Amino acid sequence: MQGGIKAIFSNGGVLMNAVLQHVRVVPPAMRALMFSRHESTSAACIEEHGFESTKISDVLTAKGKGADGSWLWCTTDDSVYDAVKSMTQHNVGALVVVKPGEQNSIAGIITERDYLRKIIVQGRSSKSTKVGDIMTEENKLITVTPDTKVLKAMQLMTDNRIRHIPVVDNGGMMGMVSIGDVVSAVVREHRDELNRLNAYIQGGY
């Protein structure tokens, strides 16, 4: 997964052209015309249908408020056992951690990696250890805002080798997205852009 994501960024400047050149519905004779027409597209058109324009807010909307993982949380006083049990029940790999009674104020994050490294490897008891003792604290967290572009979020997750990233706005917790959410959004956006360019070639714009 990480290698594939890095490949997207290492070839970011030519990714769109490479994809388009391998699409069967675009005849080779049309490619030069397609690129010249695309390059001459007005700024207004590019702004309206901008490539790589999906934001984290779009990802959260797609997940839905009731979707598992959109915002699952525990408190600093919960046991690690209960936190891991919640992750298992909801099939997620991380939980947002808040202080008791302060659900909108993020205190940190606990992940499967924290459990493995700080409980299993060290031989500690998950039932007697509190989440607050092993979580990644808020001042060390990498976060994004609803306005962050999905490619930027993917870059942050890849560079820092993390699979989940909290979404905050004005200090308040908005949700959380995973690397799977972000990759799906990028793939969907590339597919939509390809469809728009094909429509443009055929006179749809």
Rosetta blueprint (number, residue, H / E / L):
1 M L
2 Q H
3 G H
4 G H
5 I H
6 K H
7 A H
8 I H
9 F H
10 S H
11 N L
12 G L
13 G L
14 V L
15 L H
16 M H
17 N H
18 A H
19 V H
20 L H
21 Q H
22 H L
23 V L
24 R L
25 V L
26 V L
27 P L
28 P H
29 A H
30 M H
31 R H
32 A H
33 L H
34 M H
35 F H
36 S H
37 R H
38 H H
39 E H
40 S L
41 T L
42 S L
43 A H
44 A H
45 C H
46 I H
47 E H
48 E H
49 H L
50 G L
51 F L
52 E L
53 S L
54 T L
55 K E
56 I H
57 S H
58 D H
59 V H
60 L H
61 T H
62 A H
63 K H
64 G L
65 K L
66 G L
67 A L
68 D L
69 G L
70 S L
71 W L
72 L L
73 W E
74 C E
75 T E
76 T L
77 D L
78 D L
79 S E
80 V H
81 Y H
82 D H
83 A H
84 V H
85 K H
86 S H
87 M H
88 T H
89 Q H
90 H H
91 N L
92 V L
93 G L
94 A E
95 L E
96 V E
97 V E
98 V E
99 K E
100 P L
101 G L
102 E E
103 Q E
104 N E
105 S E
106 I E
107 A E
108 G E
109 I E
110 I E
111 T E
112 E H
113 R H
114 D H
115 Y H
116 L H
117 R H
118 K H
119 I H
120 I H
121 V L
122 Q L
123 G L
124 R L
125 S L
126 S L
127 K L
128 S L
129 T L
130 K E
131 V H
132 G H
133 D H
134 I H
135 M L
136 T E
137 E E
138 E H
139 N H
140 K H
141 L L
142 I L
143 T L
144 V E
145 T L
146 P L
147 D L
148 T L
149 K E
150 V H
151 L H
152 K H
153 A H
154 M H
155 Q H
156 L H
157 M H
158 T H
159 D H
160 N L
161 R L
162 I L
163 R L
164 H E
165 I E
166 P E
167 V E
168 V E
169 D E
170 N L
171 G L
172 G E
173 M E
174 M E
175 G E
176 M E
177 V E
178 S E
179 I H
180 G H
181 D H
182 V H
183 V H
184 S H
185 A H
186 V H
187 V H
188 R H
189 E H
190 H H
191 R H
192 D H
193 E H
194 L H
195 N H
196 R H
197 L H
198 N H
199 A H
200 Y H
201 I H
202 Q L
203 G L
204 G L
205 Y L
